[in-house]
Amino acid sequence: SSTERGFLEGFSFWVLVIVVSQALNGLIMSVVMKHSSNITRLFVISCSILVNALLSVALFNLQLTLLFFIAVSCIGLAVHLYYGVT
């Protein structure tokens, strides 16, 4: 006898959370990318990576490395240099 298995069988609640958050992230990024300049798009993508890393820390106890903090500093410096008041 064959048993019918559901499409989401075997996936946990956290998988659903990740899928929904990535879908919302994609929708927000598509709106930004449609109405902004190329440099702003790059900053949005970089900030998206930061948000995903912070969510991973909160949800999955991800251990951030020194390289992550160097990358965050570089992104912050780039945003400051581009948008900073001169």
PyMOL Python script that loads the backbone (N, CA, C, O; Angstrom):
from pymol import cmd

cmd.read_pdbstr("""\
ATOM      1  N   SER A   1       0.843  -1.175   0.000  1.00  0.00           N
ATOM      2  CA  SER A   1       0.000   0.000   0.000  1.00  0.00           C
ATOM      3  C   SER A   1       0.889   1.239   0.000  1.00  0.00           C
ATOM      4  O   SER A   1       1.895   1.287   0.708  1.00  0.00           O
ATOM      5  N   SER A   2       0.525   2.217  -0.777  1.00  0.00           N
ATOM      6  CA  SER A   2       1.328   3.446  -0.871  1.00  0.00           C
ATOM      7  C   SER A   2       0.699   4.523  -0.003  1.00  0.00           C
ATOM      8  O   SER A   2      -0.518   4.714   0.006  1.00  0.00           O
ATOM      9  N   THR A   3       1.556   5.217   0.722  1.00  0.00           N
ATOM     10  CA  THR A   3       1.062   6.317   1.544  1.00  0.00           C
ATOM     11  C   THR A   3       1.408   7.618   0.857  1.00  0.00           C
ATOM     12  O   THR A   3       2.520   7.798   0.362  1.00  0.00           O
ATOM     13  N   GLU A   4       0.463   8.507   0.830  1.00  0.00           N
ATOM     14  CA  GLU A   4       0.689   9.801   0.196  1.00  0.00           C
ATOM     15  C   GLU A   4       1.398  10.724   1.166  1.00  0.00           C
ATOM     16  O   GLU A   4       0.975  10.870   2.313  1.00  0.00           O
ATOM     17  N   ARG A   5       2.464  11.342   0.715  1.00  0.00           N
ATOM     18  CA  ARG A   5       3.223  12.253   1.562  1.00  0.00           C
ATOM     19  C   ARG A   5       2.956  13.680   1.102  1.00  0.00           C
ATOM     20  O   ARG A   5       2.893  13.968  -0.094  1.00  0.00           O
ATOM     21  N   GLY A   6       2.804  14.556   2.072  1.00  0.00           N
ATOM     22  CA  GLY A   6       2.564  15.961   1.769  1.00  0.00           C
ATOM     23  C   GLY A   6       3.828  16.644   1.263  1.00  0.00           C
ATOM     24  O   GLY A   6       4.937  16.165   1.497  1.00  0.00           O
ATOM     25  N   PHE A   7       3.659  17.742   0.584  1.00  0.00           N
ATOM     26  CA  PHE A   7       4.779  18.490   0.003  1.00  0.00           C
ATOM     27  C   PHE A   7       5.730  19.003   1.085  1.00  0.00           C
ATOM     28  O   PHE A   7       6.942  19.031   0.872  1.00  0.00           O
ATOM     29  N   LEU A   8       5.208  19.400   2.222  1.00  0.00           N
ATOM     30  CA  LEU A   8       6.037  19.984   3.283  1.00  0.00           C
ATOM     31  C   LEU A   8       6.395  18.988   4.382  1.00  0.00           C
ATOM     32  O   LEU A   8       6.916  19.385   5.424  1.00  0.00           O
ATOM     33  N   GLU A   9       6.126  17.713   4.169  1.00  0.00           N
ATOM     34  CA  GLU A   9       6.414  16.718   5.195  1.00  0.00           C
ATOM     35  C   GLU A   9       7.933  16.609   5.411  1.00  0.00           C
ATOM     36  O   GLU A   9       8.709  16.504   4.462  1.00  0.00           O
ATOM     37  N   GLY A  10       8.318  16.636   6.667  1.00  0.00           N
ATOM     38  CA  GLY A  10       9.733  16.527   7.000  1.00  0.00           C
ATOM     39  C   GLY A  10      10.413  17.865   7.246  1.00  0.00           C
ATOM     40  O   GLY A  10      11.550  17.899   7.718  1.00  0.00           O
ATOM     41  N   PHE A  11       9.749  18.951   6.940  1.00  0.00           N
ATOM     42  CA  PHE A  11      10.310  20.273   7.167  1.00  0.00           C
ATOM     43  C   PHE A  11       9.823  20.821   8.499  1.00  0.00           C
ATOM     44  O   PHE A  11       8.676  20.601   8.888  1.00  0.00           O
ATOM     45  N   SER A  12      10.694  21.532   9.192  1.00  0.00           N
ATOM     46  CA  SER A  12      10.326  22.085  10.490  1.00  0.00           C
ATOM     47  C   SER A  12       9.718  23.485  10.321  1.00  0.00           C
ATOM     48  O   SER A  12       9.673  24.037   9.222  1.00  0.00           O
ATOM     49  N   PHE A  13       9.258  24.029  11.435  1.00  0.00           N
ATOM     50  CA  PHE A  13       8.707  25.378  11.446  1.00  0.00           C
ATOM     51  C   PHE A  13       9.756  26.394  11.014  1.00  0.00           C
ATOM     52  O   PHE A  13       9.431  27.373  10.341  1.00  0.00           O
ATOM     53  N   TRP A  14      11.020  26.168  11.396  1.00  0.00           N
ATOM     54  CA  TRP A  14      12.080  27.129  11.077  1.00  0.00           C
ATOM     55  C   TRP A  14      12.365  27.184   9.582  1.00  0.00           C
ATOM     56  O   TRP A  14      12.771  28.227   9.069  1.00  0.00           O
ATOM     57  N   VAL A  15      12.159  26.089   8.886  1.00  0.00           N
ATOM     58  CA  VAL A  15      12.311  26.109   7.432  1.00  0.00           C
ATOM     59  C   VAL A  15      11.275  27.042   6.824  1.00  0.00           C
ATOM     60  O   VAL A  15      11.586  27.812   5.915  1.00  0.00           O
ATOM     61  N   LEU A  16      10.059  26.978   7.317  1.00  0.00           N
ATOM     62  CA  LEU A  16       9.005  27.871   6.839  1.00  0.00           C
ATOM     63  C   LEU A  16       9.359  29.327   7.134  1.00  0.00           C
ATOM     64  O   LEU A  16       9.142  30.200   6.293  1.00  0.00           O
ATOM     65  N   VAL A  17       9.900  29.594   8.317  1.00  0.00           N
ATOM     66  CA  VAL A  17      10.307  30.957   8.673  1.00  0.00           C
ATOM     67  C   VAL A  17      11.379  31.466   7.715  1.00  0.00           C
ATOM     68  O   VAL A  17      11.318  32.611   7.268  1.00  0.00           O
ATOM     69  N   ILE A  18      12.348  30.633   7.402  1.00  0.00           N
ATOM     70  CA  ILE A  18      13.422  31.040   6.484  1.00  0.00           C
ATOM     71  C   ILE A  18      12.871  31.313   5.096  1.00  0.00           C
ATOM     72  O   ILE A  18      13.221  32.318   4.477  1.00  0.00           O
ATOM     73  N   VAL A  19      12.018  30.436   4.604  1.00  0.00           N
ATOM     74  CA  VAL A  19      11.456  30.614   3.264  1.00  0.00           C
ATOM     75  C   VAL A  19      10.632  31.893   3.183  1.00  0.00           C
ATOM     76  O   VAL A  19      10.755  32.649   2.220  1.00  0.00           O
ATOM     77  N   VAL A  20       9.799  32.140   4.180  1.00  0.00           N
ATOM     78  CA  VAL A  20       8.963  33.345   4.173  1.00  0.00           C
ATOM     79  C   VAL A  20       9.825  34.602   4.296  1.00  0.00           C
ATOM     80  O   VAL A  20       9.572  35.591   3.607  1.00  0.00           O
ATOM     81  N   SER A  21      10.836  34.577   5.160  1.00  0.00           N
ATOM     82  CA  SER A  21      11.684  35.763   5.307  1.00  0.00           C
ATOM     83  C   SER A  21      12.480  36.045   4.043  1.00  0.00           C
ATOM     84  O   SER A  21      12.667  37.207   3.683  1.00  0.00           O
ATOM     85  N   GLN A  22      12.950  35.012   3.366  1.00  0.00           N
ATOM     86  CA  GLN A  22      13.682  35.222   2.121  1.00  0.00           C
ATOM     87  C   GLN A  22      12.749  35.721   1.011  1.00  0.00           C
ATOM     88  O   GLN A  22      13.158  36.525   0.173  1.00  0.00           O
ATOM     89  N   ALA A  23      11.514  35.255   1.004  1.00  0.00           N
ATOM     90  CA  ALA A  23      10.553  35.743   0.016  1.00  0.00           C
ATOM     91  C   ALA A  23      10.246  37.220   0.240  1.00  0.00           C
ATOM     92  O   ALA A  23      10.200  37.999  -0.712  1.00  0.00           O
ATOM     93  N   LEU A  24      10.035  37.605   1.502  1.00  0.00           N
ATOM     94  CA  LEU A  24       9.791  39.017   1.812  1.00  0.00           C
ATOM     95  C   LEU A  24      11.023  39.860   1.491  1.00  0.00           C
ATOM     96  O   LEU A  24      10.901  40.968   0.970  1.00  0.00           O
ATOM     97  N   ASN A  25      12.190  39.342   1.798  1.00  0.00           N
ATOM     98  CA  ASN A  25      13.429  40.031   1.479  1.00  0.00           C
ATOM     99  C   ASN A  25      13.533  40.268  -0.029  1.00  0.00           C
ATOM    100  O   ASN A  25      13.919  41.354  -0.459  1.00  0.00           O
ATOM    101  N   GLY A  26      13.198  39.282  -0.813  1.00  0.00           N
ATOM    102  CA  GLY A  26      13.240  39.423  -2.266  1.00  0.00           C
ATOM    103  C   GLY A  26      12.244  40.453  -2.782  1.00  0.00           C
ATOM    104  O   GLY A  26      12.557  41.211  -3.700  1.00  0.00           O
ATOM    105  N   LEU A  27      11.050  40.487  -2.202  1.00  0.00           N
ATOM    106  CA  LEU A  27      10.052  41.473  -2.621  1.00  0.00           C
ATOM    107  C   LEU A  27      10.498  42.895  -2.277  1.00  0.00           C
ATOM    108  O   LEU A  27      10.343  43.811  -3.085  1.00  0.00           O
ATOM    109  N   ILE A  28      11.046  43.073  -1.087  1.00  0.00           N
ATOM    110  CA  ILE A  28      11.529  44.400  -0.696  1.00  0.00           C
ATOM    111  C   ILE A  28      12.677  44.833  -1.591  1.00  0.00           C
ATOM    112  O   ILE A  28      12.736  45.983  -2.027  1.00  0.00           O
ATOM    113  N   MET A  29      13.588  43.911  -1.863  1.00  0.00           N
ATOM    114  CA  MET A  29      14.724  44.258  -2.729  1.00  0.00           C
ATOM    115  C   MET A  29      14.270  44.579  -4.143  1.00  0.00           C
ATOM    116  O   MET A  29      14.851  45.454  -4.786  1.00  0.00           O
ATOM    117  N   SER A  30      13.252  43.898  -4.641  1.00  0.00           N
ATOM    118  CA  SER A  30      12.778  44.179  -5.992  1.00  0.00           C
ATOM    119  C   SER A  30      12.176  45.576  -6.086  1.00  0.00           C
ATOM    120  O   SER A  30      12.336  46.248  -7.104  1.00  0.00           O
ATOM    121  N   VAL A  31      11.487  46.020  -5.040  1.00  0.00           N
ATOM    122  CA  VAL A  31      10.937  47.380  -5.029  1.00  0.00           C
ATOM    123  C   VAL A  31      12.070  48.401  -5.016  1.00  0.00           C
ATOM    124  O   VAL A  31      12.038  49.385  -5.755  1.00  0.00           O
ATOM    125  N   VAL A  32      13.070  48.159  -4.173  1.00  0.00           N
ATOM    126  CA  VAL A  32      14.206  49.076  -4.097  1.00  0.00           C
ATOM    127  C   VAL A  32      14.959  49.105  -5.416  1.00  0.00           C
ATOM    128  O   VAL A  32      15.339  50.175  -5.891  1.00  0.00           O
ATOM    129  N   MET A  33      15.174  47.952  -6.003  1.00  0.00           N
ATOM    130  CA  MET A  33      15.939  47.885  -7.248  1.00  0.00           C
ATOM    131  C   MET A  33      15.193  48.539  -8.411  1.00  0.00           C
ATOM    132  O   MET A  33      15.816  49.050  -9.342  1.00  0.00           O
ATOM    133  N   LYS A  34      13.887  48.523  -8.359  1.00  0.00           N
ATOM    134  CA  LYS A  34      13.105  49.140  -9.433  1.00  0.00           C
ATOM    135  C   LYS A  34      13.188  50.663  -9.378  1.00  0.00           C
ATOM    136  O   LYS A  34      13.182  51.323 -10.417  1.00  0.00           O
ATOM    137  N   HIS A  35      13.266  51.222  -8.174  1.00  0.00           N
ATOM    138  CA  HIS A  35      13.144  52.666  -8.013  1.00  0.00           C
ATOM    139  C   HIS A  35      14.419  53.352  -7.532  1.00  0.00           C
ATOM    140  O   HIS A  35      14.347  54.464  -7.009  1.00  0.00           O
ATOM    141  N   SER A  36      15.573  52.731  -7.692  1.00  0.00           N
ATOM    142  CA  SER A  36      16.784  53.364  -7.172  1.00  0.00           C
ATOM    143  C   SER A  36      17.941  53.247  -8.159  1.00  0.00           C
ATOM    144  O   SER A  36      17.829  52.622  -9.214  1.00  0.00           O
ATOM    145  N   SER A  37      19.049  53.866  -7.783  1.00  0.00           N
ATOM    146  CA  SER A  37      20.241  53.847  -8.627  1.00  0.00           C
ATOM    147  C   SER A  37      21.033  52.562  -8.393  1.00  0.00           C
ATOM    148  O   SER A  37      20.749  51.798  -7.470  1.00  0.00           O
ATOM    149  N   ASN A  38      22.022  52.342  -9.240  1.00  0.00           N
ATOM    150  CA  ASN A  38      22.827  51.124  -9.140  1.00  0.00           C
ATOM    151  C   ASN A  38      23.610  51.050  -7.834  1.00  0.00           C
ATOM    152  O   ASN A  38      23.713  49.977  -7.241  1.00  0.00           O
ATOM    153  N   ILE A  39      24.163  52.172  -7.376  1.00  0.00           N
ATOM    154  CA  ILE A  39      24.948  52.147  -6.148  1.00  0.00           C
ATOM    155  C   ILE A  39      24.061  51.858  -4.947  1.00  0.00           C
ATOM    156  O   ILE A  39      24.480  51.168  -4.017  1.00  0.00           O
ATOM    157  N   THR A  40      22.851  52.375  -4.960  1.00  0.00           N
ATOM    158  CA  THR A  40      21.920  52.087  -3.872  1.00  0.00           C
ATOM    159  C   THR A  40      21.568  50.609  -3.859  1.00  0.00           C
ATOM    160  O   THR A  40      21.417  50.012  -2.792  1.00  0.00           O
ATOM    161  N   ARG A  41      21.439  50.023  -5.027  1.00  0.00           N
ATOM    162  CA  ARG A  41      21.156  48.586  -5.110  1.00  0.00           C
ATOM    163  C   ARG A  41      22.257  47.773  -4.445  1.00  0.00           C
ATOM    164  O   ARG A  41      21.980  46.806  -3.735  1.00  0.00           O
ATOM    165  N   LEU A  42      23.499  48.162  -4.672  1.00  0.00           N
ATOM    166  CA  LEU A  42      24.623  47.443  -4.061  1.00  0.00           C
ATOM    167  C   LEU A  42      24.580  47.558  -2.546  1.00  0.00           C
ATOM    168  O   LEU A  42      24.834  46.583  -1.839  1.00  0.00           O
ATOM    169  N   PHE A  43      24.259  48.748  -2.047  1.00  0.00           N
ATOM    170  CA  PHE A  43      24.162  48.927  -0.604  1.00  0.00           C
ATOM    171  C   PHE A  43      23.012  48.112  -0.021  1.00  0.00           C
ATOM    172  O   PHE A  43      23.137  47.558   1.072  1.00  0.00           O
ATOM    173  N   VAL A  44      21.917  48.036  -0.727  1.00  0.00           N
ATOM    174  CA  VAL A  44      20.769  47.253  -0.245  1.00  0.00           C
ATOM    175  C   VAL A  44      21.130  45.773  -0.180  1.00  0.00           C
ATOM    176  O   VAL A  44      20.780  45.089   0.782  1.00  0.00           O
ATOM    177  N   ILE A  45      21.821  45.284  -1.187  1.00  0.00           N
ATOM    178  CA  ILE A  45      22.230  43.878  -1.184  1.00  0.00           C
ATOM    179  C   ILE A  45      23.179  43.606  -0.019  1.00  0.00           C
ATOM    180  O   ILE A  45      23.060  42.584   0.657  1.00  0.00           O
ATOM    181  N   SER A  46      24.114  44.515   0.212  1.00  0.00           N
ATOM    182  CA  SER A  46      25.046  44.354   1.327  1.00  0.00           C
ATOM    183  C   SER A  46      24.312  44.367   2.663  1.00  0.00           C
ATOM    184  O   SER A  46      24.602  43.556   3.542  1.00  0.00           O
ATOM    185  N   CYS A  47      23.372  45.280   2.812  1.00  0.00           N
ATOM    186  CA  CYS A  47      22.606  45.346   4.061  1.00  0.00           C
ATOM    187  C   CYS A  47      21.712  44.122   4.228  1.00  0.00           C
ATOM    188  O   CYS A  47      21.460  43.682   5.350  1.00  0.00           O
ATOM    189  N   SER A  48      21.241  43.580   3.129  1.00  0.00           N
ATOM    190  CA  SER A  48      20.441  42.362   3.191  1.00  0.00           C
ATOM    191  C   SER A  48      21.264  41.203   3.745  1.00  0.00           C
ATOM    192  O   SER A  48      20.765  40.407   4.540  1.00  0.00           O
ATOM    193  N   ILE A  49      22.508  41.112   3.331  1.00  0.00           N
ATOM    194  CA  ILE A  49      23.386  40.067   3.854  1.00  0.00           C
ATOM    195  C   ILE A  49      23.591  40.260   5.357  1.00  0.00           C
ATOM    196  O   ILE A  49      23.618  39.289   6.113  1.00  0.00           O
ATOM    197  N   LEU A  50      23.736  41.511   5.783  1.00  0.00           N
ATOM    198  CA  LEU A  50      23.909  41.784   7.213  1.00  0.00           C
ATOM    199  C   LEU A  50      22.682  41.384   8.017  1.00  0.00           C
ATOM    200  O   LEU A  50      22.804  40.785   9.085  1.00  0.00           O
ATOM    201  N   VAL A  51      21.508  41.713   7.511  1.00  0.00           N
ATOM    202  CA  VAL A  51      20.268  41.366   8.210  1.00  0.00           C
ATOM    203  C   VAL A  51      20.124  39.855   8.310  1.00  0.00           C
ATOM    204  O   VAL A  51      19.740  39.337   9.359  1.00  0.00           O
ATOM    205  N   ASN A  52      20.427  39.146   7.230  1.00  0.00           N
ATOM    206  CA  ASN A  52      20.341  37.684   7.270  1.00  0.00           C
ATOM    207  C   ASN A  52      21.327  37.098   8.268  1.00  0.00           C
ATOM    208  O   ASN A  52      21.012  36.124   8.952  1.00  0.00           O
ATOM    209  N   ALA A  53      22.509  37.678   8.360  1.00  0.00           N
ATOM    210  CA  ALA A  53      23.496  37.192   9.338  1.00  0.00           C
ATOM    211  C   ALA A  53      23.001  37.423  10.763  1.00  0.00           C
ATOM    212  O   ALA A  53      23.145  36.551  11.620  1.00  0.00           O
ATOM    213  N   LEU A  54      22.417  38.599  11.018  1.00  0.00           N
ATOM    214  CA  LEU A  54      21.917  38.886  12.362  1.00  0.00           C
ATOM    215  C   LEU A  54      20.735  37.984  12.731  1.00  0.00           C
ATOM    216  O   LEU A  54      20.608  37.558  13.879  1.00  0.00           O
ATOM    217  N   LEU A  55      19.880  37.700  11.760  1.00  0.00           N
ATOM    218  CA  LEU A  55      18.781  36.760  12.018  1.00  0.00           C
ATOM    219  C   LEU A  55      19.320  35.360  12.293  1.00  0.00           C
ATOM    220  O   LEU A  55      18.779  34.636  13.129  1.00  0.00           O
ATOM    221  N   SER A  56      20.377  34.982  11.595  1.00  0.00           N
ATOM    222  CA  SER A  56      20.980  33.672  11.838  1.00  0.00           C
ATOM    223  C   SER A  56      21.586  33.585  13.234  1.00  0.00           C
ATOM    224  O   SER A  56      21.559  32.532  13.870  1.00  0.00           O
ATOM    225  N   VAL A  57      22.135  34.707  13.701  1.00  0.00           N
ATOM    226  CA  VAL A  57      22.664  34.729  15.069  1.00  0.00           C
ATOM    227  C   VAL A  57      21.528  34.545  16.066  1.00  0.00           C
ATOM    228  O   VAL A  57      21.641  33.769  17.015  1.00  0.00           O
ATOM    229  N   ALA A  58      20.431  35.268  15.841  1.00  0.00           N
ATOM    230  CA  ALA A  58      19.312  35.209  16.780  1.00  0.00           C
ATOM    231  C   ALA A  58      18.599  33.858  16.754  1.00  0.00           C
ATOM    232  O   ALA A  58      18.224  33.330  17.801  1.00  0.00           O
ATOM    233  N   LEU A  59      18.412  33.303  15.567  1.00  0.00           N
ATOM    234  CA  LEU A  59      17.621  32.078  15.456  1.00  0.00           C
ATOM    235  C   LEU A  59      18.438  30.804  15.605  1.00  0.00           C
ATOM    236  O   LEU A  59      17.957  29.819  16.165  1.00  0.00           O
ATOM    237  N   PHE A  60      19.675  30.817  15.105  1.00  0.00           N
ATOM    238  CA  PHE A  60      20.440  29.572  15.019  1.00  0.00           C
ATOM    239  C   PHE A  60      21.764  29.614  15.773  1.00  0.00           C
ATOM    240  O   PHE A  60      22.591  28.715  15.622  1.00  0.00           O
ATOM    241  N   ASN A  61      21.972  30.649  16.581  1.00  0.00           N
ATOM    242  CA  ASN A  61      23.209  30.788  17.353  1.00  0.00           C
ATOM    243  C   ASN A  61      24.461  30.737  16.485  1.00  0.00           C
ATOM    244  O   ASN A  61      25.462  30.127  16.862  1.00  0.00           O
ATOM    245  N   LEU A  62      24.399  31.372  15.336  1.00  0.00           N
ATOM    246  CA  LEU A  62      25.556  31.452  14.441  1.00  0.00           C
ATOM    247  C   LEU A  62      26.671  32.224  15.136  1.00  0.00           C
ATOM    248  O   LEU A  62      26.421  33.263  15.746  1.00  0.00           O
ATOM    249  N   GLN A  63      27.875  31.731  15.047  1.00  0.00           N
ATOM    250  CA  GLN A  63      29.033  32.410  15.625  1.00  0.00           C
ATOM    251  C   GLN A  63      29.670  33.276  14.544  1.00  0.00           C
ATOM    252  O   GLN A  63      30.154  32.761  13.536  1.00  0.00           O
ATOM    253  N   LEU A  64      29.670  34.591  14.756  1.00  0.00           N
ATOM    254  CA  LEU A  64      30.253  35.512  13.781  1.00  0.00           C
ATOM    255  C   LEU A  64      31.760  35.576  13.977  1.00  0.00           C
ATOM    256  O   LEU A  64      32.261  35.533  15.100  1.00  0.00           O
ATOM    257  N   THR A  65      32.467  35.679  12.862  1.00  0.00           N
ATOM    258  CA  THR A  65      33.923  35.700  12.907  1.00  0.00           C
ATOM    259  C   THR A  65      34.439  37.125  12.740  1.00  0.00           C
ATOM    260  O   THR A  65      33.676  38.046  12.445  1.00  0.00           O
ATOM    261  N   LEU A  66      35.716  37.288  12.928  1.00  0.00           N
ATOM    262  CA  LEU A  66      36.361  38.587  12.742  1.00  0.00           C
ATOM    263  C   LEU A  66      36.177  39.079  11.308  1.00  0.00           C
ATOM    264  O   LEU A  66      35.989  40.274  11.081  1.00  0.00           O
ATOM    265  N   LEU A  67      36.230  38.168  10.349  1.00  0.00           N
ATOM    266  CA  LEU A  67      36.056  38.547   8.946  1.00  0.00           C
ATOM    267  C   LEU A  67      34.689  39.178   8.701  1.00  0.00           C
ATOM    268  O   LEU A  67      34.571  40.100   7.894  1.00  0.00           O
ATOM    269  N   PHE A  68      33.659  38.694   9.386  1.00  0.00           N
ATOM    270  CA  PHE A  68      32.330  39.281   9.260  1.00  0.00           C
ATOM    271  C   PHE A  68      32.342  40.732   9.731  1.00  0.00           C
ATOM    272  O   PHE A  68      31.783  41.607   9.070  1.00  0.00           O
ATOM    273  N   PHE A  69      32.977  40.986  10.868  1.00  0.00           N
ATOM    274  CA  PHE A  69      33.009  42.350  11.397  1.00  0.00           C
ATOM    275  C   PHE A  69      33.866  43.275  10.534  1.00  0.00           C
ATOM    276  O   PHE A  69      33.592  44.473  10.454  1.00  0.00           O
ATOM    277  N   ILE A  70      34.882  42.742   9.899  1.00  0.00           N
ATOM    278  CA  ILE A  70      35.666  43.547   8.952  1.00  0.00           C
ATOM    279  C   ILE A  70      34.802  43.916   7.756  1.00  0.00           C
ATOM    280  O   ILE A  70      34.852  45.052   7.284  1.00  0.00           O
ATOM    281  N   ALA A  71      34.008  42.968   7.259  1.00  0.00           N
ATOM    282  CA  ALA A  71      33.110  43.243   6.136  1.00  0.00           C
ATOM    283  C   ALA A  71      32.052  44.274   6.507  1.00  0.00           C
ATOM    284  O   ALA A  71      31.738  45.157   5.709  1.00  0.00           O
ATOM    285  N   VAL A  72      31.500  44.168   7.715  1.00  0.00           N
ATOM    286  CA  VAL A  72      30.511  45.142   8.187  1.00  0.00           C
ATOM    287  C   VAL A  72      31.136  46.532   8.259  1.00  0.00           C
ATOM    288  O   VAL A  72      30.505  47.519   7.881  1.00  0.00           O
ATOM    289  N   SER A  73      32.360  46.610   8.737  1.00  0.00           N
ATOM    290  CA  SER A  73      33.051  47.897   8.823  1.00  0.00           C
ATOM    291  C   SER A  73      33.284  48.491   7.435  1.00  0.00           C
ATOM    292  O   SER A  73      33.121  49.695   7.236  1.00  0.00           O
ATOM    293  N   CYS A  74      33.660  47.657   6.491  1.00  0.00           N
ATOM    294  CA  CYS A  74      33.871  48.140   5.117  1.00  0.00           C
ATOM    295  C   CYS A  74      32.577  48.646   4.490  1.00  0.00           C
ATOM    296  O   CYS A  74      32.574  49.660   3.792  1.00  0.00           O
ATOM    297  N   ILE A  75      31.488  47.944   4.738  1.00  0.00           N
ATOM    298  CA  ILE A  75      30.192  48.387   4.211  1.00  0.00           C
ATOM    299  C   ILE A  75      29.796  49.713   4.849  1.00  0.00           C
ATOM    300  O   ILE A  75      29.350  50.632   4.161  1.00  0.00           O
ATOM    301  N   GLY A  76      29.961  49.809   6.160  1.00  0.00           N
ATOM    302  CA  GLY A  76      29.645  51.069   6.845  1.00  0.00           C
ATOM    303  C   GLY A  76      30.490  52.221   6.340  1.00  0.00           C
ATOM    304  O   GLY A  76      29.981  53.325   6.147  1.00  0.00           O
ATOM    305  N   LEU A  77      31.766  51.981   6.126  1.00  0.00           N
ATOM    306  CA  LEU A  77      32.647  53.020   5.591  1.00  0.00           C
ATOM    307  C   LEU A  77      32.219  53.429   4.187  1.00  0.00           C
ATOM    308  O   LEU A  77      32.212  54.616   3.861  1.00  0.00           O
ATOM    309  N   ALA A  78      31.863  52.461   3.359  1.00  0.00           N
ATOM    310  CA  ALA A  78      31.429  52.771   1.994  1.00  0.00           C
ATOM    311  C   ALA A  78      30.153  53.609   1.991  1.00  0.00           C
ATOM    312  O   ALA A  78      30.031  54.563   1.222  1.00  0.00           O
ATOM    313  N   VAL A  79      29.204  53.249   2.857  1.00  0.00           N
ATOM    314  CA  VAL A  79      27.959  54.026   2.944  1.00  0.00           C
ATOM    315  C   VAL A  79      28.255  55.436   3.426  1.00  0.00           C
ATOM    316  O   VAL A  79      27.703  56.405   2.906  1.00  0.00           O
ATOM    317  N   HIS A  80      29.120  55.549   4.412  1.00  0.00           N
ATOM    318  CA  HIS A  80      29.477  56.873   4.931  1.00  0.00           C
ATOM    319  C   HIS A  80      30.181  57.715   3.865  1.00  0.00           C
ATOM    320  O   HIS A  80      29.877  58.899   3.713  1.00  0.00           O
ATOM    321  N   LEU A  81      31.099  57.126   3.142  1.00  0.00           N
ATOM    322  CA  LEU A  81      31.815  57.880   2.113  1.00  0.00           C
ATOM    323  C   LEU A  81      30.900  58.294   0.964  1.00  0.00           C
ATOM    324  O   LEU A  81      31.066  59.373   0.393  1.00  0.00           O
ATOM    325  N   TYR A  82      29.939  57.446   0.625  1.00  0.00           N
ATOM    326  CA  TYR A  82      29.060  57.779  -0.493  1.00  0.00           C
ATOM    327  C   TYR A  82      27.980  58.785  -0.092  1.00  0.00           C
ATOM    328  O   TYR A  82      27.724  59.746  -0.817  1.00  0.00           O
ATOM    329  N   TYR A  83      27.352  58.566   1.053  1.00  0.00           N
ATOM    330  CA  TYR A  83      26.238  59.410   1.452  1.00  0.00           C
ATOM    331  C   TYR A  83      26.619  60.486   2.468  1.00  0.00           C
ATOM    332  O   TYR A  83      25.791  61.329   2.814  1.00  0.00           O
ATOM    333  N   GLY A  84      27.852  60.465   2.944  1.00  0.00           N
ATOM    334  CA  GLY A  84      28.268  61.421   3.960  1.00  0.00           C
ATOM    335  C   GLY A  84      28.250  62.850   3.456  1.00  0.00           C
ATOM    336  O   GLY A  84      28.439  63.105   2.267  1.00  0.00           O
ATOM    337  N   VAL A  85      28.021  63.776   4.371  1.00  0.00           N
ATOM    338  CA  VAL A  85      27.987  65.196   4.019  1.00  0.00           C
ATOM    339  C   VAL A  85      29.422  65.686   3.886  1.00  0.00           C
ATOM    340  O   VAL A  85      30.259  65.444   4.756  1.00  0.00           O
ATOM    341  N   THR A  86      29.692  66.372   2.794  1.00  0.00           N
ATOM    342  CA  THR A  86      31.056  66.897   2.585  1.00  0.00           C
ATOM    343  C   THR A  86      31.069  68.406   2.703  1.00  0.00           C
ATOM    344  O   THR A  86      32.122  69.027   2.559  1.00  0.00           O
TER     345      THR A  86
END
""", "prot")
cmd.dss("prot")
cmd.show_as("cartoon", "prot")
cmd.util.cbc("prot")
cmd.orient("prot")
